[in-house]
Amino acid sequence: QVQVAESGGGLVQAGGSLRLSCTASGLSDDASVMGWFRQIPGKAREGVALATRGGTDTICTASVKGRFTVSRDNTKNTVYLQMNNLETEDTAMYYCAAGRIYNCGSSAFKYWGQGTQVTVSS
């Protein structure tokens, strides 16, 4: 069993930055891939970024490329999402997930955190 916990959300003005953190504890093989997703009420959960224990990472969403970066500290089993130049359209609940499959689709992930709200004001 893997437990996933996110932190770092909040309210920020457009153009500002936030860094989200996510730590996974439990069976390490089930957290070989960690991902960030976001969801707006009434819309499907959207993959934002992935990072593997082996050092591979990807940005899943074209709208955040060049603004968001994902990184992972394997010594802490923690993945980070650095969000710069935030836009109002980035407002969402951000979720962290852990799994074994390197795929931007939410169905690929078995373990999920509770989410952390990011609100970007104009």
Salt bridges, closest charged atoms under 4 A:
ASP30 OD1 - ARG100 NE 2.59
GLU46 OE1 - ARG38 NE 2.75
GLU87 OE2 - ARG67 NE 3.69
ASP90 OD1 - ARG38 NH1 2.97
ASP90 OD2 - ARG67 NH1 2.72
